[in-house]
Amino acid sequence: MRNEKVDAFLASHGFNVLEFEEGSTATAPMAANQLGVKIDQIAKSILLKGKDGKSYLAVIPGAQKLSSSKIKAATGTKCSMMNGDEAFAATGYHPGGVCPFLAENIIILIDQSLKELGDIYPAAGTSSTAVKMDFDSLVRITGGTPCDVIAK
């Protein structure tokens, strides 16, 4: 299954959506296996709700974890992860397909370590799709802010 709005958005920027068996790319390790790439090349999206009432989406390498203190430094507020229902309500994407494309009223934070990985693969709106791009393209088409938000 594909997300037609995300497909059209990505096509308008010159990107082609890759499609796999339903649910086969729902996690970073699963997606890396399907694509034959390193887990960190999967640009996973994590939705957060801030104490300030704002929603944030952090895009980080697939094998990495967020740093709470770095998220607080980047956002200026304490944040917690959204659950699946909250994520769907905020984005229209189900877990496994959450992506930084067409995210309305959500502040996008893109971990700068993704730049070192060359080709990266964010989800494309479903748990069976991904799109190949580089860091600069991801920042450009999402309007995201490069920052340091992963635990080291």
DRENPA-3360 file (N, C-alpha, C; in nm, 2 decimals, always signed):
BEGIN
1 = MRNEKVDA = +0.08/-0.12/+0.00/+0.00/+0.00/+0.00/+0.09/+0.12/+0.00 ~ +0.05/+0.22/-0.07/+0.12/+0.35/-0.08/+0.04/+0.47/-0.04 ~ +0.11/+0.57/+0.00/+0.04/+0.70/+0.03/+0.05/+0.79/-0.09 ~ -0.06/+0.81/-0.15/-0.06/+0.89/-0.28/-0.01/+1.03/-0.26 ~ -0.04/+1.09/-0.15/+0.00/+1.23/-0.13/+0.15/+1.24/-0.11 ~ +0.21/+1.15/-0.03/+0.35/+1.14/-0.02/+0.42/+1.11/-0.15 ~ +0.37/+1.01/-0.22/+0.42/+0.98/-0.36/+0.43/+1.10/-0.44 ~ +0.32/+1.18/-0.45/+0.31/+1.30/-0.54/+0.41/+1.40/-0.49;
9 = FLASHGFN = +0.42/+1.42/-0.36/+0.51/+1.52/-0.30/+0.65/+1.49/-0.34 ~ +0.69/+1.36/-0.32/+0.83/+1.32/-0.35/+0.85/+1.32/-0.50 ~ +0.76/+1.28/-0.58/+0.78/+1.29/-0.73/+0.80/+1.43/-0.77 ~ +0.73/+1.53/-0.71/+0.74/+1.67/-0.74/+0.88/+1.72/-0.71 ~ +0.96/+1.65/-0.63/+1.09/+1.69/-0.60/+1.20/+1.59/-0.66 ~ +1.15/+1.51/-0.75/+1.23/+1.42/-0.83/+1.27/+1.29/-0.77 ~ +1.20/+1.25/-0.67/+1.23/+1.12/-0.60/+1.12/+1.02/-0.63 ~ +1.17/+0.89/-0.63/+1.08/+0.78/-0.66/+1.06/+0.70/-0.53;
17 = VLEFEEGS = +0.94/+0.66/-0.49/+0.91/+0.58/-0.37/+0.94/+0.43/-0.40 ~ +1.01/+0.37/-0.31/+1.04/+0.23/-0.32/+0.93/+0.15/-0.24 ~ +0.87/+0.05/-0.30/+0.77/-0.02/-0.23/+0.81/-0.17/-0.21 ~ +0.77/-0.22/-0.09/+0.80/-0.35/-0.05/+0.67/-0.42/+0.00 ~ +0.69/-0.55/+0.04/+0.57/-0.63/+0.09/+0.52/-0.55/+0.21 ~ +0.39/-0.55/+0.23/+0.32/-0.48/+0.34/+0.38/-0.52/+0.47 ~ +0.42/-0.41/+0.55/+0.48/-0.43/+0.68/+0.62/-0.47/+0.69 ~ +0.69/-0.49/+0.57/+0.82/-0.54/+0.57/+0.93/-0.44/+0.60;
25 = TATAPMAA = +0.89/-0.31/+0.61/+0.99/-0.21/+0.65/+0.95/-0.13/+0.77 ~ +0.87/-0.19/+0.86/+0.81/-0.12/+0.97/+0.91/-0.08/+1.08 ~ +1.03/-0.14/+1.08/+1.13/-0.10/+1.18/+1.26/-0.08/+1.10 ~ +1.35/-0.01/+1.16/+1.48/+0.02/+1.09/+1.55/-0.10/+1.06 ~ +1.57/-0.20/+1.15/+1.64/-0.33/+1.10/+1.57/-0.40/+0.99 ~ +1.43/-0.40/+0.99/+1.36/-0.46/+0.88/+1.38/-0.39/+0.75 ~ +1.37/-0.26/+0.75/+1.39/-0.18/+0.63/+1.53/-0.19/+0.58 ~ +1.63/-0.19/+0.67/+1.77/-0.21/+0.62/+1.79/-0.34/+0.56;
33 = NQLGVKID = +1.73/-0.45/+0.61/+1.73/-0.58/+0.55/+1.67/-0.58/+0.41 ~ +1.56/-0.52/+0.40/+1.49/-0.51/+0.26/+1.57/-0.44/+0.16 ~ +1.64/-0.33/+0.21/+1.71/-0.24/+0.12/+1.86/-0.29/+0.10 ~ +1.91/-0.37/+0.18/+2.05/-0.42/+0.18/+2.14/-0.31/+0.21 ~ +2.11/-0.23/+0.32/+2.19/-0.12/+0.36/+2.21/-0.13/+0.51 ~ +2.30/-0.05/+0.57/+2.33/-0.04/+0.71/+2.20/+0.01/+0.78 ~ +2.18/-0.03/+0.90/+2.06/+0.01/+0.98/+2.07/+0.16/+1.00 ~ +2.18/+0.22/+1.02/+2.19/+0.37/+1.04/+2.15/+0.45/+0.91;
41 = QIAKSILL = +2.15/+0.38/+0.80/+2.11/+0.45/+0.67/+1.96/+0.47/+0.67 ~ +1.89/+0.40/+0.75/+1.74/+0.41/+0.76/+1.72/+0.54/+0.85 ~ +1.66/+0.64/+0.79/+1.63/+0.76/+0.86/+1.50/+0.75/+0.93 ~ +1.51/+0.71/+1.06/+1.38/+0.68/+1.13/+1.33/+0.81/+1.19 ~ +1.19/+0.82/+1.19/+1.12/+0.94/+1.24/+1.06/+0.91/+1.37 ~ +1.09/+0.99/+1.47/+1.03/+0.98/+1.60/+0.95/+1.10/+1.64 ~ +0.82/+1.08/+1.67/+0.74/+1.19/+1.70/+0.74/+1.22/+1.85 ~ +0.75/+1.35/+1.88/+0.75/+1.39/+2.02/+0.65/+1.50/+2.05;
49 = KGKDGKSY = +0.60/+1.50/+2.18/+0.52/+1.61/+2.22/+0.59/+1.69/+2.33 ~ +0.59/+1.82/+2.31/+0.66/+1.90/+2.40/+0.57/+1.96/+2.51 ~ +0.63/+1.99/+2.63/+0.56/+2.05/+2.74/+0.50/+2.18/+2.69 ~ +0.56/+2.24/+2.59/+0.52/+2.37/+2.53/+0.39/+2.36/+2.44 ~ +0.34/+2.23/+2.43/+0.22/+2.21/+2.34/+0.25/+2.19/+2.20 ~ +0.38/+2.20/+2.16/+0.42/+2.18/+2.02/+0.45/+2.03/+1.99 ~ +0.44/+2.00/+1.87/+0.48/+1.86/+1.82/+0.62/+1.87/+1.75 ~ +0.70/+1.77/+1.77/+0.83/+1.77/+1.71/+0.85/+1.63/+1.64;
57 = LAVIPGAQ = +0.93/+1.63/+1.53/+0.96/+1.51/+1.47/+1.11/+1.50/+1.45 ~ +1.17/+1.41/+1.52/+1.32/+1.39/+1.51/+1.35/+1.28/+1.41 ~ +1.44/+1.31/+1.31/+1.48/+1.21/+1.21/+1.63/+1.18/+1.25 ~ +1.65/+1.05/+1.28/+1.78/+1.01/+1.33/+1.82/+0.88/+1.26 ~ +1.95/+0.84/+1.26/+1.99/+0.71/+1.21/+1.92/+0.60/+1.28 ~ +1.89/+0.49/+1.20/+1.81/+0.38/+1.24/+1.85/+0.31/+1.36 ~ +1.98/+0.30/+1.39/+2.03/+0.22/+1.50/+2.06/+0.31/+1.63 ~ +2.03/+0.43/+1.62/+2.06/+0.53/+1.72/+1.93/+0.56/+1.81;
65 = KLSSSKIK = +1.96/+0.62/+1.93/+1.85/+0.66/+2.02/+1.86/+0.81/+2.04 ~ +1.75/+0.87/+2.08/+1.75/+1.01/+2.11/+1.81/+1.03/+2.24 ~ +1.87/+1.15/+2.26/+1.92/+1.20/+2.39/+1.81/+1.30/+2.44 ~ +1.76/+1.27/+2.55/+1.66/+1.36/+2.61/+1.71/+1.50/+2.64 ~ +1.84/+1.51/+2.68/+1.89/+1.64/+2.71/+1.92/+1.72/+2.58 ~ +1.96/+1.65/+2.47/+1.98/+1.71/+2.35/+1.85/+1.76/+2.28 ~ +1.75/+1.68/+2.30/+1.61/+1.72/+2.25/+1.57/+1.84/+2.32 ~ +1.59/+1.84/+2.45/+1.55/+1.96/+2.53/+1.63/+2.08/+2.49;
73 = AATGTKCS = +1.76/+2.07/+2.46/+1.84/+2.18/+2.42/+1.79/+2.23/+2.28 ~ +1.76/+2.14/+2.19/+1.71/+2.17/+2.06/+1.58/+2.24/+2.05 ~ +1.49/+2.20/+2.14/+1.35/+2.25/+2.14/+1.32/+2.35/+2.25 ~ +1.40/+2.36/+2.35/+1.38/+2.45/+2.46/+1.27/+2.40/+2.56 ~ +1.23/+2.28/+2.55/+1.13/+2.22/+2.64/+1.15/+2.07/+2.66 ~ +1.10/+2.02/+2.76/+1.10/+1.88/+2.78/+1.00/+1.81/+2.69 ~ +1.04/+1.70/+2.63/+0.95/+1.63/+2.53/+0.94/+1.48/+2.57 ~ +0.83/+1.42/+2.53/+0.81/+1.28/+2.55/+0.76/+1.22/+2.41;
81 = MMNGDEAF = +0.79/+1.09/+2.40/+0.75/+1.03/+2.27/+0.59/+1.02/+2.26 ~ +0.54/+1.03/+2.14/+0.40/+1.01/+2.12/+0.37/+0.86/+2.11 ~ +0.26/+0.82/+2.15/+0.22/+0.68/+2.13/+0.16/+0.67/+1.98 ~ +0.13/+0.55/+1.94/+0.08/+0.53/+1.81/-0.04/+0.61/+1.77 ~ -0.14/+0.62/+1.86/-0.26/+0.69/+1.83/-0.23/+0.84/+1.82 ~ -0.14/+0.89/+1.91/-0.10/+1.03/+1.90/-0.03/+1.06/+1.77 ~ +0.06/+0.97/+1.73/+0.14/+0.99/+1.61/+0.05/+0.99/+1.49 ~ -0.05/+0.90/+1.48/-0.14/+0.90/+1.37/-0.23/+1.03/+1.37;
89 = AATGYHPG = -0.27/+1.07/+1.49/-0.35/+1.20/+1.49/-0.27/+1.32/+1.45 ~ -0.14/+1.32/+1.48/-0.06/+1.44/+1.45/-0.02/+1.44/+1.30 ~ +0.00/+1.32/+1.24/+0.06/+1.31/+1.11/-0.03/+1.25/+1.00 ~ -0.12/+1.16/+1.04/-0.19/+1.08/+0.94/-0.12/+0.95/+0.90 ~ +0.00/+0.93/+0.96/+0.08/+0.81/+0.93/+0.08/+0.72/+1.05 ~ +0.07/+0.59/+1.02/+0.07/+0.49/+1.13/+0.22/+0.46/+1.16 ~ +0.24/+0.41/+1.29/+0.38/+0.37/+1.32/+0.44/+0.28/+1.22 ~ +0.56/+0.30/+1.19/+0.63/+0.22/+1.08/+0.63/+0.29/+0.95;
97 = GVCPFLAE = +0.54/+0.39/+0.93/+0.53/+0.47/+0.81/+0.54/+0.62/+0.84 ~ +0.57/+0.65/+0.97/+0.58/+0.80/+1.00/+0.70/+0.85/+0.92 ~ +0.68/+0.96/+0.86/+0.79/+1.02/+0.78/+0.78/+1.18/+0.80 ~ +0.89/+1.24/+0.76/+0.89/+1.39/+0.77/+0.83/+1.47/+0.66 ~ +0.76/+1.40/+0.57/+0.71/+1.47/+0.45/+0.56/+1.51/+0.47 ~ +0.53/+1.63/+0.43/+0.40/+1.69/+0.45/+0.36/+1.70/+0.59 ~ +0.45/+1.71/+0.68/+0.42/+1.72/+0.82/+0.37/+1.87/+0.86 ~ +0.25/+1.88/+0.89/+0.19/+2.02/+0.91/+0.19/+2.04/+1.06;
105 = NIIILIDQ = +0.23/+2.16/+1.10/+0.23/+2.20/+1.24/+0.32/+2.12/+1.33 ~ +0.43/+2.07/+1.27/+0.53/+1.98/+1.34/+0.67/+2.04/+1.31 ~ +0.74/+2.06/+1.41/+0.88/+2.11/+1.39/+0.97/+1.99/+1.37 ~ +1.04/+1.99/+1.26/+1.13/+1.88/+1.22/+1.27/+1.91/+1.25 ~ +1.33/+1.81/+1.33/+1.47/+1.81/+1.37/+1.54/+1.70/+1.30 ~ +1.65/+1.73/+1.23/+1.72/+1.62/+1.15/+1.86/+1.61/+1.21 ~ +1.89/+1.49/+1.26/+2.02/+1.48/+1.32/+2.13/+1.49/+1.22 ~ +2.23/+1.57/+1.24/+2.33/+1.60/+1.15/+2.42/+1.48/+1.12;
113 = SLKELGDI = +2.42/+1.38/+1.20/+2.50/+1.26/+1.17/+2.46/+1.19/+1.05 ~ +2.33/+1.21/+1.01/+2.28/+1.15/+0.88/+2.36/+1.19/+0.76 ~ +2.42/+1.31/+0.77/+2.50/+1.37/+0.66/+2.61/+1.28/+0.62 ~ +2.67/+1.21/+0.72/+2.79/+1.13/+0.70/+2.76/+1.00/+0.63 ~ +2.63/+0.96/+0.62/+2.60/+0.83/+0.57/+2.58/+0.82/+0.42 ~ +2.58/+0.93/+0.35/+2.56/+0.92/+0.20/+2.41/+0.90/+0.18 ~ +2.37/+0.79/+0.11/+2.23/+0.77/+0.09/+2.16/+0.73/+0.22 ~ +2.04/+0.79/+0.24/+1.96/+0.76/+0.35/+1.82/+0.73/+0.30;
121 = YPAAGTSS = +1.74/+0.66/+0.39/+1.61/+0.61/+0.34/+1.51/+0.63/+0.45 ~ +1.44/+0.75/+0.44/+1.32/+0.77/+0.53/+1.20/+0.69/+0.48 ~ +1.11/+0.66/+0.57/+0.98/+0.60/+0.53/+0.91/+0.70/+0.43 ~ +0.81/+0.65/+0.36/+0.74/+0.73/+0.27/+0.59/+0.72/+0.29 ~ +0.55/+0.72/+0.42/+0.41/+0.73/+0.46/+0.34/+0.60/+0.49 ~ +0.41/+0.49/+0.47/+0.35/+0.36/+0.50/+0.46/+0.26/+0.56 ~ +0.42/+0.15/+0.61/+0.52/+0.06/+0.67/+0.58/-0.03/+0.56 ~ +0.55/+0.00/+0.43/+0.61/-0.08/+0.32/+0.67/+0.01/+0.22;
129 = TAVKMDFD = +0.70/+0.13/+0.25/+0.76/+0.22/+0.15/+0.88/+0.29/+0.21 ~ +0.97/+0.34/+0.13/+1.09/+0.42/+0.16/+1.13/+0.50/+0.04 ~ +1.22/+0.60/+0.07/+1.27/+0.68/-0.04/+1.41/+0.70/-0.02 ~ +1.49/+0.69/-0.13/+1.64/+0.71/-0.12/+1.67/+0.86/-0.15 ~ +1.75/+0.92/-0.06/+1.79/+1.06/-0.08/+1.91/+1.08/+0.00 ~ +1.97/+1.20/-0.01/+2.08/+1.24/+0.08/+2.03/+1.34/+0.18 ~ +2.12/+1.37/+0.28/+2.09/+1.46/+0.39/+2.04/+1.59/+0.34 ~ +2.12/+1.65/+0.25/+2.08/+1.79/+0.20/+1.94/+1.79/+0.14;
137 = SLVRITGG = +1.91/+1.69/+0.07/+1.78/+1.68/+0.00/+1.67/+1.67/+0.11 ~ +1.69/+1.59/+0.21/+1.60/+1.57/+0.32/+1.57/+1.71/+0.39 ~ +1.68/+1.78/+0.42/+1.66/+1.91/+0.49/+1.59/+2.00/+0.40 ~ +1.62/+2.01/+0.27/+1.56/+2.10/+0.18/+1.41/+2.08/+0.16 ~ +1.37/+1.95/+0.14/+1.23/+1.93/+0.10/+1.14/+1.93/+0.23 ~ +1.20/+1.91/+0.35/+1.12/+1.90/+0.47/+1.12/+2.04/+0.54 ~ +1.22/+2.12/+0.52/+1.24/+2.24/+0.59/+1.29/+2.21/+0.73 ~ +1.34/+2.09/+0.75/+1.39/+2.05/+0.88/+1.52/+2.13/+0.92;
145 = TPCDVIAK = +1.54/+2.13/+1.06/+1.66/+2.19/+1.11/+1.76/+2.09/+1.15 ~ +1.88/+2.10/+1.09/+1.99/+2.01/+1.12/+2.04/+2.04/+1.27 ~ +2.06/+1.94/+1.34/+2.10/+1.95/+1.48/+2.16/+1.82/+1.54 ~ +2.20/+1.82/+1.66/+2.25/+1.70/+1.72/+2.16/+1.66/+1.83 ~ +2.09/+1.54/+1.81/+1.99/+1.50/+1.90/+2.00/+1.35/+1.94 ~ +2.11/+1.28/+1.89/+2.12/+1.14/+1.93/+2.21/+1.13/+2.05 ~ +2.19/+1.02/+2.12/+2.27/+0.98/+2.24/+2.40/+0.92/+2.18 ~ +2.51/+0.96/+2.25/+2.64/+0.91/+2.20/+2.72/+0.84/+2.32;
% end
